[in-house]
Amino acid sequence: MQANVKFETADFISPDGRPLPETIASRTRFYWVDENGIRLRVMLVTSARTEPRGSIILFPGRTEFIEKYLETVEDLTARGFTVLVIDPRGQGLSDRLTSDRIRSYVGNFQDYADDLAGIVSQFTPLLPKPHIVMGHSMGGCVVLQAVISGVMRPSAVVCSAPMLGLYDVATPILITMVRVLSALGMAKKELPFQRGRAGIPVPFESNKLTSDPERYKSWAAYFNNVERIRLGPPTYGWIVEAMRGMNFVNKNADKLKIPALIVAAGADPIVDPASNQLFAENAGATFAVVPGALHELFLERDEYRDQFFSAFDSFLDANAL
């Protein structure tokens, strides 16, 4: 495998002086990559194996950033994989898309998919095959869109609570209102009445993400202490494009022609688990649900995280990955 690919070194975020986990520190690099005129930050963690099992390319959810996945990357590299994680455009340390950095906006969900495909193409010499593309929440919708639209052709796809049906924007009246207001010039304006307007996490007791107080505290420290990675509520334009992306993926589920694992969080208050099951049925994908888990399966208590990874390991074995 070629190893002479060079990229500009990027920053590592440490909200309270914590170092990279010892298990991956010596094999972890952060890079800046230009893709479609946007500067994106990526993290590459090479496998410790002489003969890697393959590569996992991970695309985060809305508001998220690379370091949120350090524990998960440890889990994946322990299984023998090289792992690539991306800060999506408009969040983390990647280029923001509005003059107000706090606003969550994207011009088109296909932009996310194209970024993903372009980065994988640039890093291909460093990514052992087979390639497994993985996404959480928004990232789940994005990786499915990337595969279904044909911009990338991995060996398999794995999604954690993929954003395929949202509780908060489920009514036709609300969807129509958001579309109209976006078209009337409010695309880059934040939706009103949203929590965390300044990008500061809500108290643990009122969060919808996880029932694990320690993992929540560790995650929240980044936003509380590192202003430049904060991201506020979605804009009208982001919601419009999210609905368009979800609609495309759901309508074209039967075009997903590779092995896929869809894992729903059973007590998810953000993404409707039924939307995950319906997509899996229409796509012929393997479906699993983690009963009692909130939205962030990778930040949940061990009893829930372990169920995700049990389903993941069974899926890999069943598909000789």
C-alpha positions as CSV (number, residue, x, y, z in Angstrom):
1,M,0.0,0.0,0.0
2,Q,1.2,3.5,-0.8
3,A,2.1,5.6,2.2
4,N,3.5,8.8,0.6
5,V,0.3,10.8,0.6
6,K,0.8,14.1,2.4
7,F,-1.7,16.5,4.0
8,E,-1.4,19.6,6.2
9,T,-1.5,18.8,9.9
10,A,-4.6,19.9,11.7
11,D,-5.5,20.6,15.3
12,F,-6.5,18.2,18.0
13,I,-9.1,19.5,20.4
14,S,-8.6,19.0,24.1
15,P,-11.2,20.8,26.3
16,D,-9.5,20.2,29.6
17,G,-6.0,19.0,28.8
18,R,-6.9,15.4,28.3
19,P,-4.6,13.5,25.9
20,L,-5.5,11.1,23.2
21,P,-6.2,7.6,24.5
22,E,-3.0,5.7,24.9
23,T,-4.3,2.8,22.8
24,I,-4.5,4.9,19.6
25,A,-2.2,8.0,20.3
26,S,0.8,6.8,18.4
27,R,-1.3,5.9,15.4
28,T,-3.5,9.0,15.2
29,R,-3.0,11.9,12.9
30,F,-5.2,15.0,12.2
31,Y,-5.3,16.6,8.8
32,W,-6.7,19.5,6.8
33,V,-8.2,18.5,3.4
34,D,-9.6,20.7,0.7
35,E,-12.8,19.3,-0.8
36,N,-15.0,21.2,-3.3
37,G,-13.4,24.5,-2.0
38,I,-14.2,23.7,1.6
39,R,-11.5,23.1,4.2
40,L,-12.4,19.9,6.2
41,R,-10.7,18.4,9.2
42,V,-10.2,14.6,9.3
43,M,-8.6,12.1,11.7
44,L,-6.9,9.0,10.5
45,V,-6.1,6.2,13.0
46,T,-4.2,3.4,11.4
47,S,-4.7,-0.2,12.4
48,A,-2.1,-1.8,14.8
49,R,-2.2,-5.0,12.7
50,T,0.4,-5.7,10.1
51,E,-2.5,-6.9,7.9
52,P,-5.5,-4.6,8.8
53,R,-9.0,-6.0,8.7
54,G,-10.1,-3.1,6.5
55,S,-11.2,0.5,7.0
56,I,-14.1,2.2,8.6
57,I,-15.0,5.7,7.4
58,L,-17.2,7.4,10.0
59,F,-19.4,10.4,9.4
60,P,-20.8,12.2,12.5
61,G,-24.2,13.6,13.3
62,R,-25.3,17.2,13.4
63,T,-23.3,19.5,15.8
64,E,-20.7,16.7,16.2
65,F,-16.9,16.7,15.9
66,I,-14.2,14.1,15.6
67,E,-13.1,13.9,19.2
68,K,-16.6,12.8,20.3
69,Y,-15.8,9.5,18.7
70,L,-12.4,8.8,20.3
71,E,-13.9,6.0,22.5
72,T,-15.7,4.5,19.6
73,V,-12.6,4.7,17.5
74,E,-10.8,2.7,20.2
75,D,-13.5,0.0,19.9
76,L,-13.2,-0.1,16.1
77,T,-9.4,-0.2,16.0
78,A,-9.4,-2.9,18.6
79,R,-11.2,-5.0,16.0
80,G,-8.4,-4.5,13.6
81,F,-9.7,-1.7,11.5
82,T,-8.1,1.6,10.2
83,V,-10.5,4.4,11.0
84,L,-11.1,7.7,9.2
85,V,-13.4,10.3,10.9
86,I,-14.5,13.6,9.3
87,D,-15.7,16.9,10.7
88,P,-18.6,17.7,8.4
89,R,-18.7,21.0,6.6
90,G,-20.2,23.6,8.8
91,Q,-19.3,22.0,12.1
92,G,-16.3,21.0,14.2
93,L,-13.2,22.7,13.0
94,S,-14.2,22.4,9.3
95,D,-15.1,25.5,7.4
96,R,-18.4,27.1,8.6
97,L,-20.9,28.1,5.9
98,T,-22.3,31.3,7.3
99,S,-20.8,34.5,8.7
100,D,-22.2,33.6,12.1
101,R,-20.2,30.4,13.0
102,I,-22.9,29.2,15.5
103,R,-25.5,28.7,12.8
104,S,-26.1,25.1,11.6
105,Y,-26.6,25.3,7.8
106,V,-25.9,23.3,4.6
107,G,-26.7,24.2,1.0
108,N,-27.6,20.6,0.1
109,F,-27.3,17.2,1.8
110,Q,-25.6,15.9,-1.3
111,D,-22.7,18.3,-0.4
112,Y,-22.1,16.2,2.7
113,A,-22.2,13.0,0.6
114,D,-19.8,14.4,-2.0
115,D,-17.4,15.6,0.7
116,L,-17.4,12.1,2.2
117,A,-16.8,10.5,-1.2
118,G,-14.1,13.0,-2.1
119,I,-12.1,12.5,1.1
120,V,-12.2,8.7,0.8
121,S,-10.9,9.1,-2.7
122,Q,-8.0,11.3,-1.5
123,F,-7.2,8.9,1.4
124,T,-7.6,5.7,-0.6
125,P,-3.9,4.8,-0.6
126,L,-4.0,4.9,3.2
127,L,-7.3,3.0,3.7
128,P,-7.0,-0.8,3.5
129,K,-10.0,-2.6,2.0
130,P,-12.7,-3.6,2.5
131,H,-14.2,-0.2,3.2
132,I,-17.1,0.1,5.6
133,V,-18.9,3.5,5.8
134,M,-20.5,4.3,9.1
135,G,-22.8,7.1,10.1
136,H,-24.7,8.3,13.2
137,S,-28.0,10.2,13.1
138,M,-27.5,12.9,10.4
139,G,-24.4,11.0,9.3
140,G,-26.5,7.8,8.8
141,C,-28.6,9.7,6.3
142,V,-25.6,11.1,4.6
143,V,-23.7,7.8,4.2
144,L,-26.9,6.2,2.8
145,Q,-27.3,9.1,0.4
146,A,-23.7,8.7,-0.7
147,V,-24.1,5.0,-1.5
148,I,-27.6,5.3,-3.0
149,S,-26.6,8.3,-5.2
150,G,-23.6,6.3,-6.4
151,V,-20.8,8.8,-5.4
152,M,-19.1,6.0,-3.4
153,R,-19.2,2.2,-3.4
154,P,-18.0,0.7,-0.1
155,S,-18.3,-2.9,0.8
156,A,-20.9,-2.3,3.5
157,V,-22.7,0.4,5.4
158,V,-23.5,0.7,9.1
159,C,-25.8,3.2,10.7
160,S,-26.5,4.2,14.3
161,A,-30.0,5.7,14.8
162,P,-29.9,7.1,11.2
163,M,-31.9,10.3,10.7
164,L,-34.7,8.9,8.5
165,G,-37.7,10.3,10.4
166,L,-37.7,13.1,12.9
167,Y,-40.2,13.5,15.7
168,D,-39.9,17.3,15.9
169,V,-40.7,18.0,12.2
170,A,-43.2,15.2,11.5
171,T,-46.3,17.3,10.7
172,P,-47.0,18.3,7.1
173,I,-48.0,21.8,8.3
174,L,-44.7,22.4,10.0
175,I,-42.7,21.1,7.1
176,T,-44.6,23.3,4.7
177,M,-44.1,26.4,6.9
178,V,-40.3,25.7,7.2
179,R,-40.0,25.3,3.4
180,V,-41.9,28.5,2.7
181,L,-39.9,30.6,5.2
182,S,-36.7,29.2,3.9
183,A,-37.6,30.1,0.4
184,L,-38.5,33.6,1.5
185,G,-35.0,34.4,2.6
186,M,-34.8,32.8,6.1
187,A,-32.7,29.8,5.0
188,K,-29.7,30.9,7.2
189,K,-31.9,31.9,10.1
190,E,-32.2,29.7,13.2
191,L,-35.5,28.1,14.0
192,P,-37.1,29.7,17.1
193,F,-37.7,28.1,20.5
194,Q,-34.8,25.7,20.2
195,R,-32.7,24.6,23.2
196,G,-28.9,25.2,23.2
197,R,-29.1,28.4,21.1
198,A,-25.5,29.4,21.9
199,G,-24.2,25.9,21.4
200,I,-24.0,25.3,25.2
201,P,-25.3,21.8,26.2
202,V,-28.4,21.6,28.3
203,P,-28.2,20.1,31.8
204,F,-27.8,16.3,31.9
205,E,-31.2,15.9,33.5
206,S,-33.0,17.4,30.5
207,N,-30.9,16.0,27.7
208,K,-32.3,13.7,25.0
209,L,-29.0,12.1,24.0
210,T,-27.9,9.6,26.7
211,S,-28.6,8.2,30.1
212,D,-24.9,8.0,30.9
213,P,-23.9,11.0,33.1
214,E,-20.2,10.5,32.8
215,R,-20.1,10.2,29.0
216,Y,-22.5,13.2,28.8
217,K,-20.2,15.2,31.0
218,S,-17.1,14.3,28.9
219,W,-18.9,15.2,25.7
220,A,-20.3,18.5,27.1
221,A,-16.9,19.6,28.2
222,Y,-15.9,20.2,24.6
223,F,-18.8,22.7,23.9
224,N,-18.5,24.3,27.4
225,N,-14.7,24.9,27.1
226,V,-14.0,25.2,23.4
227,E,-16.0,28.0,21.8
228,R,-14.8,27.5,18.2
229,I,-16.5,24.1,17.9
230,R,-19.9,25.2,19.2
231,L,-22.9,24.9,16.9
232,G,-26.4,26.1,17.6
233,P,-29.9,24.9,16.5
234,P,-30.6,24.0,12.9
235,T,-31.5,26.8,10.4
236,Y,-34.6,26.7,8.2
237,G,-32.4,25.8,5.3
238,W,-30.8,22.9,7.1
239,I,-34.2,21.5,8.0
240,V,-35.3,21.8,4.4
241,E,-32.3,20.0,3.1
242,A,-32.5,17.4,5.8
243,M,-36.1,16.6,4.8
244,R,-35.0,16.4,1.1
245,G,-32.1,14.1,2.0
246,M,-34.3,11.8,4.1
247,N,-37.0,11.7,1.4
248,F,-34.4,10.8,-1.2
249,V,-32.9,8.0,1.0
250,N,-36.3,6.6,2.0
251,K,-37.7,6.6,-1.5
252,N,-34.7,4.9,-2.9
253,A,-34.1,2.3,-0.2
254,D,-34.4,-0.6,-2.7
255,K,-31.3,0.8,-4.5
256,L,-29.0,0.0,-1.6
257,K,-27.4,-3.0,-3.1
258,I,-24.6,-3.7,-0.5
259,P,-24.8,-5.3,3.0
260,A,-26.1,-2.8,5.5
261,L,-26.8,-2.7,9.2
262,I,-29.3,-0.3,10.7
263,V,-29.4,-0.1,14.5
264,A,-32.2,1.9,16.1
265,A,-32.2,3.3,19.7
266,G,-35.4,2.0,21.2
267,A,-36.2,5.0,23.4
268,D,-34.9,7.6,20.9
269,P,-36.8,10.9,21.4
270,I,-35.2,12.5,18.3
271,V,-35.2,9.9,15.5
272,D,-38.3,7.7,15.2
273,P,-37.1,4.1,15.5
274,A,-39.9,3.0,13.3
275,S,-38.4,5.0,10.4
276,N,-35.2,2.9,10.8
277,Q,-37.1,-0.4,10.8
278,L,-39.1,0.6,7.7
279,F,-36.0,1.7,5.8
280,A,-34.2,-1.6,6.7
281,E,-37.2,-3.6,5.5
282,N,-37.4,-1.8,2.2
283,A,-33.6,-1.9,1.7
284,G,-33.2,-5.6,2.6
285,A,-30.8,-4.5,5.4
286,T,-30.1,-6.1,8.7
287,F,-32.0,-4.4,11.4
288,A,-31.4,-4.3,15.2
289,V,-32.9,-2.2,18.0
290,V,-31.4,-1.4,21.4
291,P,-34.3,-1.3,23.8
292,G,-34.3,1.6,26.3
293,A,-31.4,3.4,24.6
294,L,-31.6,7.1,23.9
295,H,-30.4,8.7,20.7
296,E,-26.6,8.6,21.1
297,L,-25.8,4.9,21.1
298,F,-22.1,5.6,21.2
299,L,-22.5,7.8,24.3
300,E,-24.9,5.5,26.1
301,R,-24.3,3.3,29.1
302,D,-22.2,0.2,28.5
303,E,-25.3,-2.1,28.6
304,Y,-26.6,-0.2,25.5
305,R,-23.3,0.3,23.7
306,D,-22.4,-3.4,24.1
307,Q,-25.7,-4.3,22.4
308,F,-24.8,-2.1,19.4
309,F,-21.3,-3.7,19.1
310,S,-22.8,-7.2,19.5
311,A,-25.0,-6.5,16.5
312,F,-22.1,-4.9,14.7
313,D,-19.8,-7.9,15.3
314,S,-22.6,-10.4,14.2
315,F,-23.1,-8.3,11.0
316,L,-19.4,-8.4,10.2
317,D,-19.2,-12.2,10.7
318,A,-22.3,-12.8,8.7
319,N,-20.9,-10.8,5.7
320,A,-17.3,-12.1,6.1
321,L,-16.0,-8.5,6.8
